[in-house]
Amino acid sequence: MYEVHFSCRTREELVKVQNLMGAIPGSRMADDVATRFEVPIESDSPNNTGTLSLKRLFEVLTTRWLGN
């Protein structure tokens, strides 16, 4: 499990982050902070269907964050 933290200065940025992370399979908002998300990352075990590699997570974050 990895944690992704965002620095949001406005309500609009927070909504954008929540929408972005909602599109990532298995991610969930942390219980303590609205700008911290937990994301399952695939490993070598065979039962990790639906999870992302760390490389793919960064690709999604980069293209969706910078693309919007």
PEPE-V72043 format. One record per pair of residues at least 6 apart in sequence whose C-alpha atoms are under 8 Angstrom apart, sorted by the first residue. I is the first residue (numbers start at 1). J is the second residue. D is the distance in whole Angstrom. If there is no record, write none. Layout:
# PEPE-V72043
i: [I,I]
j: [J,J]
d: [D,D]
This chain:
# PEPE-V72043
i: [1,1,1,1,2,2,2,2,3,3,3,3,4,4,4,4,5,5,5,6,6,6,7,8,8,14,17,20,20,20,21,21,21,22,24,24,25,25,25,25,26,26,26,26,27,27,27,27,28,28,28,29,29,29,29,30,30,30,40,40,41,41,41,41,42,42,42,42,42,42,43]
j: [38,39,40,41,38,39,40,41,36,37,38,39,36,37,38,39,35,36,37,17,35,36,35,14,35,35,35,61,64,65,27,28,37,28,39,57,39,50,51,52,39,40,50,51,37,38,39,40,37,38,39,35,36,37,38,36,37,38,51,52,51,52,53,54,48,49,51,52,53,54,53]
d: [7,6,4,6,6,5,6,7,7,6,5,6,6,5,6,7,6,5,7,8,5,7,7,6,7,7,8,8,7,7,6,8,7,8,8,8,8,6,6,8,6,6,8,7,6,5,4,7,5,5,7,7,6,4,6,6,5,6,6,7,6,5,5,6,6,8,5,6,5,8,8]
